[in-house]
Amino acid sequence: VQSEKKLLRDVLKVGDVYFNTGDLLLLDRRGFLYFHDHIGDTFRYRS
């Protein structure tokens, strides 16, 4: 299944599971996540 390939396991601790959306997040010392960018197959247009 395609969605199974997008699952990331044991990222921060054993047993956790994350879905890889292509979003790049930053985790600070307090445990807060912040959106930073989107990576992967995106289309960007410049005029």
mmCIF file of the N, C-alpha and C atoms, coordinates in Angstrom:
data_MODEL
# 
_entry.id   MODEL 
# 
loop_
_atom_site.group_PDB 
_atom_site.id 
_atom_site.type_symbol 
_atom_site.label_atom_id 
_atom_site.label_alt_id 
_atom_site.label_comp_id 
_atom_site.label_asym_id 
_atom_site.label_entity_id 
_atom_site.label_seq_id 
_atom_site.pdbx_PDB_ins_code 
_atom_site.Cartn_x 
_atom_site.Cartn_y 
_atom_site.Cartn_z 
_atom_site.occupancy 
_atom_site.B_iso_or_equiv 
_atom_site.pdbx_formal_charge 
_atom_site.auth_seq_id 
_atom_site.auth_comp_id 
_atom_site.auth_asym_id 
_atom_site.auth_atom_id 
_atom_site.pdbx_PDB_model_num 
ATOM 1   N N  . VAL A 1 1  ? 0.856  -1.188 0.000   1.00 0.00 ? 1  VAL A N  1 
ATOM 2   C CA . VAL A 1 1  ? 0.000  0.000  0.000   1.00 0.00 ? 1  VAL A CA 1 
ATOM 3   C C  . VAL A 1 1  ? 0.895  1.242  0.000   1.00 0.00 ? 1  VAL A C  1 
ATOM 4   N N  . GLN A 1 2  ? 0.545  2.246  -0.812  1.00 0.00 ? 2  GLN A N  1 
ATOM 5   C CA . GLN A 1 2  ? 1.342  3.465  -0.927  1.00 0.00 ? 2  GLN A CA 1 
ATOM 6   C C  . GLN A 1 2  ? 1.465  4.206  0.396   1.00 0.00 ? 2  GLN A C  1 
ATOM 7   N N  . SER A 1 3  ? 0.373  4.310  1.154   1.00 0.00 ? 3  SER A N  1 
ATOM 8   C CA . SER A 1 3  ? 0.425  5.075  2.404   1.00 0.00 ? 3  SER A CA 1 
ATOM 9   C C  . SER A 1 3  ? 1.344  4.420  3.434   1.00 0.00 ? 3  SER A C  1 
ATOM 10  N N  . GLU A 1 4  ? 1.493  3.116  3.376   1.00 0.00 ? 4  GLU A N  1 
ATOM 11  C CA . GLU A 1 4  ? 2.389  2.415  4.304   1.00 0.00 ? 4  GLU A CA 1 
ATOM 12  C C  . GLU A 1 4  ? 3.838  2.844  4.092   1.00 0.00 ? 4  GLU A C  1 
ATOM 13  N N  . LYS A 1 5  ? 4.210  3.178  2.859   1.00 0.00 ? 5  LYS A N  1 
ATOM 14  C CA . LYS A 1 5  ? 5.568  3.622  2.553   1.00 0.00 ? 5  LYS A CA 1 
ATOM 15  C C  . LYS A 1 5  ? 5.865  4.995  3.145   1.00 0.00 ? 5  LYS A C  1 
ATOM 16  N N  . LYS A 1 6  ? 4.824  5.767  3.466   1.00 0.00 ? 6  LYS A N  1 
ATOM 17  C CA . LYS A 1 6  ? 4.994  7.117  4.005   1.00 0.00 ? 6  LYS A CA 1 
ATOM 18  C C  . LYS A 1 6  ? 5.102  7.126  5.531   1.00 0.00 ? 6  LYS A C  1 
ATOM 19  N N  . LEU A 1 7  ? 4.966  5.971  6.168   1.00 0.00 ? 7  LEU A N  1 
ATOM 20  C CA . LEU A 1 7  ? 5.048  5.903  7.622   1.00 0.00 ? 7  LEU A CA 1 
ATOM 21  C C  . LEU A 1 7  ? 6.502  5.862  8.073   1.00 0.00 ? 7  LEU A C  1 
ATOM 22  N N  . LEU A 1 8  ? 6.833  6.698  9.034   1.00 0.00 ? 8  LEU A N  1 
ATOM 23  C CA . LEU A 1 8  ? 8.169  6.729  9.630   1.00 0.00 ? 8  LEU A CA 1 
ATOM 24  C C  . LEU A 1 8  ? 8.048  6.219  11.059  1.00 0.00 ? 8  LEU A C  1 
ATOM 25  N N  . ARG A 1 9  ? 8.810  5.221  11.378  1.00 0.00 ? 9  ARG A N  1 
ATOM 26  C CA . ARG A 1 9  ? 8.707  4.587  12.703  1.00 0.00 ? 9  ARG A CA 1 
ATOM 27  C C  . ARG A 1 9  ? 9.963  4.852  13.528  1.00 0.00 ? 9  ARG A C  1 
ATOM 28  N N  . ASP A 1 10 ? 9.757  4.926  14.839  1.00 0.00 ? 10 ASP A N  1 
ATOM 29  C CA . ASP A 1 10 ? 10.859 5.086  15.803  1.00 0.00 ? 10 ASP A CA 1 
ATOM 30  C C  . ASP A 1 10 ? 11.693 6.331  15.504  1.00 0.00 ? 10 ASP A C  1 
ATOM 31  N N  . VAL A 1 11 ? 11.044 7.447  15.251  1.00 0.00 ? 11 VAL A N  1 
ATOM 32  C CA . VAL A 1 11 ? 11.737 8.694  14.906  1.00 0.00 ? 11 VAL A CA 1 
ATOM 33  C C  . VAL A 1 11 ? 12.330 9.350  16.146  1.00 0.00 ? 11 VAL A C  1 
ATOM 34  N N  . LEU A 1 12 ? 11.505 9.626  17.131  1.00 0.00 ? 12 LEU A N  1 
ATOM 35  C CA . LEU A 1 12 ? 11.971 10.275 18.356  1.00 0.00 ? 12 LEU A CA 1 
ATOM 36  C C  . LEU A 1 12 ? 12.120 9.295  19.512  1.00 0.00 ? 12 LEU A C  1 
ATOM 37  N N  . LYS A 1 13 ? 11.314 8.235  19.480  1.00 0.00 ? 13 LYS A N  1 
ATOM 38  C CA . LYS A 1 13 ? 11.431 7.190  20.498  1.00 0.00 ? 13 LYS A CA 1 
ATOM 39  C C  . LYS A 1 13 ? 10.888 5.890  19.926  1.00 0.00 ? 13 LYS A C  1 
ATOM 40  N N  . VAL A 1 14 ? 11.269 4.793  20.491  1.00 0.00 ? 14 VAL A N  1 
ATOM 41  C CA . VAL A 1 14 ? 10.835 3.482  20.024  1.00 0.00 ? 14 VAL A CA 1 
ATOM 42  C C  . VAL A 1 14 ? 9.320  3.373  20.161  1.00 0.00 ? 14 VAL A C  1 
ATOM 43  N N  . GLY A 1 15 ? 8.674  2.973  19.074  1.00 0.00 ? 15 GLY A N  1 
ATOM 44  C CA . GLY A 1 15 ? 7.231  2.769  19.088  1.00 0.00 ? 15 GLY A CA 1 
ATOM 45  C C  . GLY A 1 15 ? 6.424  3.906  18.486  1.00 0.00 ? 15 GLY A C  1 
ATOM 46  N N  . ASP A 1 16 ? 7.057  5.059  18.241  1.00 0.00 ? 16 ASP A N  1 
ATOM 47  C CA . ASP A 1 16 ? 6.286  6.156  17.653  1.00 0.00 ? 16 ASP A CA 1 
ATOM 48  C C  . ASP A 1 16 ? 6.163  5.968  16.141  1.00 0.00 ? 16 ASP A C  1 
ATOM 49  N N  . VAL A 1 17 ? 5.122  6.553  15.567  1.00 0.00 ? 17 VAL A N  1 
ATOM 50  C CA . VAL A 1 17 ? 4.869  6.463  14.130  1.00 0.00 ? 17 VAL A CA 1 
ATOM 51  C C  . VAL A 1 17 ? 4.434  7.834  13.640  1.00 0.00 ? 17 VAL A C  1 
ATOM 52  N N  . TYR A 1 18 ? 5.060  8.281  12.554  1.00 0.00 ? 18 TYR A N  1 
ATOM 53  C CA . TYR A 1 18 ? 4.712  9.560  11.940  1.00 0.00 ? 18 TYR A CA 1 
ATOM 54  C C  . TYR A 1 18 ? 4.417  9.331  10.469  1.00 0.00 ? 18 TYR A C  1 
ATOM 55  N N  . PHE A 1 19 ? 3.525  10.146 9.913   1.00 0.00 ? 19 PHE A N  1 
ATOM 56  C CA . PHE A 1 19 ? 3.207  10.088 8.487   1.00 0.00 ? 19 PHE A CA 1 
ATOM 57  C C  . PHE A 1 19 ? 4.017  11.155 7.775   1.00 0.00 ? 19 PHE A C  1 
ATOM 58  N N  . ASN A 1 20 ? 4.815  10.757 6.800   1.00 0.00 ? 20 ASN A N  1 
ATOM 59  C CA . ASN A 1 20 ? 5.681  11.677 6.074   1.00 0.00 ? 20 ASN A CA 1 
ATOM 60  C C  . ASN A 1 20 ? 4.867  12.477 5.062   1.00 0.00 ? 20 ASN A C  1 
ATOM 61  N N  . THR A 1 21 ? 4.569  13.736 5.405   1.00 0.00 ? 21 THR A N  1 
ATOM 62  C CA . THR A 1 21 ? 3.789  14.614 4.530   1.00 0.00 ? 21 THR A CA 1 
ATOM 63  C C  . THR A 1 21 ? 4.682  15.447 3.633   1.00 0.00 ? 21 THR A C  1 
ATOM 64  N N  . GLY A 1 22 ? 5.989  15.474 3.911   1.00 0.00 ? 22 GLY A N  1 
ATOM 65  C CA . GLY A 1 22 ? 6.902  16.331 3.169   1.00 0.00 ? 22 GLY A CA 1 
ATOM 66  C C  . GLY A 1 22 ? 7.113  17.670 3.847   1.00 0.00 ? 22 GLY A C  1 
ATOM 67  N N  . ASP A 1 23 ? 6.440  17.885 4.977   1.00 0.00 ? 23 ASP A N  1 
ATOM 68  C CA . ASP A 1 23 ? 6.632  19.122 5.727   1.00 0.00 ? 23 ASP A CA 1 
ATOM 69  C C  . ASP A 1 23 ? 7.879  19.001 6.590   1.00 0.00 ? 23 ASP A C  1 
ATOM 70  N N  . LEU A 1 24 ? 8.678  20.055 6.604   1.00 0.00 ? 24 LEU A N  1 
ATOM 71  C CA . LEU A 1 24 ? 9.881  20.100 7.423   1.00 0.00 ? 24 LEU A CA 1 
ATOM 72  C C  . LEU A 1 24 ? 9.540  20.868 8.693   1.00 0.00 ? 24 LEU A C  1 
ATOM 73  N N  . LEU A 1 25 ? 9.639  20.200 9.831   1.00 0.00 ? 25 LEU A N  1 
ATOM 74  C CA . LEU A 1 25 ? 9.290  20.790 11.119  1.00 0.00 ? 25 LEU A CA 1 
ATOM 75  C C  . LEU A 1 25 ? 10.528 20.924 11.983  1.00 0.00 ? 25 LEU A C  1 
ATOM 76  N N  . LEU A 1 26 ? 10.509 21.903 12.867  1.00 0.00 ? 26 LEU A N  1 
ATOM 77  C CA . LEU A 1 26 ? 11.587 22.091 13.832  1.00 0.00 ? 26 LEU A CA 1 
ATOM 78  C C  . LEU A 1 26 ? 11.041 21.825 15.223  1.00 0.00 ? 26 LEU A C  1 
ATOM 79  N N  . LEU A 1 27 ? 11.785 21.093 16.020  1.00 0.00 ? 27 LEU A N  1 
ATOM 80  C CA . LEU A 1 27 ? 11.406 20.770 17.390  1.00 0.00 ? 27 LEU A CA 1 
ATOM 81  C C  . LEU A 1 27 ? 12.307 21.554 18.325  1.00 0.00 ? 27 LEU A C  1 
ATOM 82  N N  . ASP A 1 28 ? 11.701 22.400 19.184  1.00 0.00 ? 28 ASP A N  1 
ATOM 83  C CA . ASP A 1 28 ? 12.535 23.190 20.096  1.00 0.00 ? 28 ASP A CA 1 
ATOM 84  C C  . ASP A 1 28 ? 12.789 22.430 21.399  1.00 0.00 ? 28 ASP A C  1 
ATOM 85  N N  . ARG A 1 29 ? 13.565 23.024 22.282  1.00 0.00 ? 29 ARG A N  1 
ATOM 86  C CA . ARG A 1 29 ? 13.953 22.371 23.540  1.00 0.00 ? 29 ARG A CA 1 
ATOM 87  C C  . ARG A 1 29 ? 12.766 22.071 24.442  1.00 0.00 ? 29 ARG A C  1 
ATOM 88  N N  . ARG A 1 30 ? 11.678 22.842 24.273  1.00 0.00 ? 30 ARG A N  1 
ATOM 89  C CA . ARG A 1 30 ? 10.491 22.642 25.110  1.00 0.00 ? 30 ARG A CA 1 
ATOM 90  C C  . ARG A 1 30 ? 9.551  21.581 24.546  1.00 0.00 ? 30 ARG A C  1 
ATOM 91  N N  . GLY A 1 31 ? 9.859  21.098 23.336  1.00 0.00 ? 31 GLY A N  1 
ATOM 92  C CA . GLY A 1 31 ? 9.024  20.070 22.727  1.00 0.00 ? 31 GLY A CA 1 
ATOM 93  C C  . GLY A 1 31 ? 7.975  20.606 21.774  1.00 0.00 ? 31 GLY A C  1 
ATOM 94  N N  . PHE A 1 32 ? 8.027  21.908 21.455  1.00 0.00 ? 32 PHE A N  1 
ATOM 95  C CA . PHE A 1 32 ? 7.091  22.496 20.508  1.00 0.00 ? 32 PHE A CA 1 
ATOM 96  C C  . PHE A 1 32 ? 7.588  22.280 19.082  1.00 0.00 ? 32 PHE A C  1 
ATOM 97  N N  . LEU A 1 33 ? 6.659  21.946 18.180  1.00 0.00 ? 33 LEU A N  1 
ATOM 98  C CA . LEU A 1 33 ? 6.983  21.773 16.765  1.00 0.00 ? 33 LEU A CA 1 
ATOM 99  C C  . LEU A 1 33 ? 6.591  23.023 15.996  1.00 0.00 ? 33 LEU A C  1 
ATOM 100 N N  . TYR A 1 34 ? 7.452  23.438 15.072  1.00 0.00 ? 34 TYR A N  1 
ATOM 101 C CA . TYR A 1 34 ? 7.202  24.606 14.237  1.00 0.00 ? 34 TYR A CA 1 
ATOM 102 C C  . TYR A 1 34 ? 7.365  24.223 12.776  1.00 0.00 ? 34 TYR A C  1 
ATOM 103 N N  . PHE A 1 35 ? 6.431  24.694 11.940  1.00 0.00 ? 35 PHE A N  1 
ATOM 104 C CA . PHE A 1 35 ? 6.535  24.475 10.502  1.00 0.00 ? 35 PHE A CA 1 
ATOM 105 C C  . PHE A 1 35 ? 7.661  25.340 9.964   1.00 0.00 ? 35 PHE A C  1 
ATOM 106 N N  . HIS A 1 36 ? 8.544  24.753 9.154   1.00 0.00 ? 36 HIS A N  1 
ATOM 107 C CA . HIS A 1 36 ? 9.665  25.492 8.584   1.00 0.00 ? 36 HIS A CA 1 
ATOM 108 C C  . HIS A 1 36 ? 9.561  25.594 7.059   1.00 0.00 ? 36 HIS A C  1 
ATOM 109 N N  . ASP A 1 37 ? 9.237  24.485 6.397   1.00 0.00 ? 37 ASP A N  1 
ATOM 110 C CA . ASP A 1 37 ? 9.184  24.475 4.938   1.00 0.00 ? 37 ASP A CA 1 
ATOM 111 C C  . ASP A 1 37 ? 8.501  23.192 4.485   1.00 0.00 ? 37 ASP A C  1 
ATOM 112 N N  . HIS A 1 38 ? 8.263  23.095 3.195   1.00 0.00 ? 38 HIS A N  1 
ATOM 113 C CA . HIS A 1 38 ? 7.754  21.863 2.596   1.00 0.00 ? 38 HIS A CA 1 
ATOM 114 C C  . HIS A 1 38 ? 8.805  21.375 1.606   1.00 0.00 ? 38 HIS A C  1 
ATOM 115 N N  . ILE A 1 39 ? 9.177  20.110 1.723   1.00 0.00 ? 39 ILE A N  1 
ATOM 116 C CA . ILE A 1 39 ? 10.188 19.548 0.837   1.00 0.00 ? 39 ILE A CA 1 
ATOM 117 C C  . ILE A 1 39 ? 9.545  18.472 -0.027  1.00 0.00 ? 39 ILE A C  1 
ATOM 118 N N  . GLY A 1 40 ? 10.163 18.180 -1.126  1.00 0.00 ? 40 GLY A N  1 
ATOM 119 C CA . GLY A 1 40 ? 9.639  17.129 -1.989  1.00 0.00 ? 40 GLY A CA 1 
ATOM 120 C C  . GLY A 1 40 ? 9.164  17.673 -3.307  1.00 0.00 ? 40 GLY A C  1 
ATOM 121 N N  . ASP A 1 41 ? 8.168  17.012 -3.850  1.00 0.00 ? 41 ASP A N  1 
ATOM 122 C CA . ASP A 1 41 ? 7.694  17.334 -5.195  1.00 0.00 ? 41 ASP A CA 1 
ATOM 123 C C  . ASP A 1 41 ? 6.668  18.465 -5.169  1.00 0.00 ? 41 ASP A C  1 
ATOM 124 N N  . THR A 1 42 ? 7.153  19.681 -5.033  1.00 0.00 ? 42 THR A N  1 
ATOM 125 C CA . THR A 1 42 ? 6.273  20.850 -5.044  1.00 0.00 ? 42 THR A CA 1 
ATOM 126 C C  . THR A 1 42 ? 6.556  21.676 -6.288  1.00 0.00 ? 42 THR A C  1 
ATOM 127 N N  . PHE A 1 43 ? 5.589  22.437 -6.686  1.00 0.00 ? 43 PHE A N  1 
ATOM 128 C CA . PHE A 1 43 ? 5.741  23.319 -7.836  1.00 0.00 ? 43 PHE A CA 1 
ATOM 129 C C  . PHE A 1 43 ? 5.840  24.742 -7.331  1.00 0.00 ? 43 PHE A C  1 
ATOM 130 N N  . ARG A 1 44 ? 6.912  25.417 -7.675  1.00 0.00 ? 44 ARG A N  1 
ATOM 131 C CA . ARG A 1 44 ? 7.091  26.815 -7.276  1.00 0.00 ? 44 ARG A CA 1 
ATOM 132 C C  . ARG A 1 44 ? 7.182  27.661 -8.533  1.00 0.00 ? 44 ARG A C  1 
ATOM 133 N N  . TYR A 1 45 ? 6.460  28.753 -8.527  1.00 0.00 ? 45 TYR A N  1 
ATOM 134 C CA . TYR A 1 45 ? 6.396  29.622 -9.697  1.00 0.00 ? 45 TYR A CA 1 
ATOM 135 C C  . TYR A 1 45 ? 6.956  30.989 -9.365  1.00 0.00 ? 45 TYR A C  1 
ATOM 136 N N  . ARG A 1 46 ? 7.821  31.484 -10.226 1.00 0.00 ? 46 ARG A N  1 
ATOM 137 C CA . ARG A 1 46 ? 8.349  32.845 -10.090 1.00 0.00 ? 46 ARG A CA 1 
ATOM 138 C C  . ARG A 1 46 ? 7.896  33.652 -11.290 1.00 0.00 ? 46 ARG A C  1 
ATOM 139 N N  . SER A 1 47 ? 7.465  34.868 -11.043 1.00 0.00 ? 47 SER A N  1 
ATOM 140 C CA . SER A 1 47 ? 7.059  35.715 -12.167 1.00 0.00 ? 47 SER A CA 1 
ATOM 141 C C  . SER A 1 47 ? 8.216  36.565 -12.646 1.00 0.00 ? 47 SER A C  1 
# 
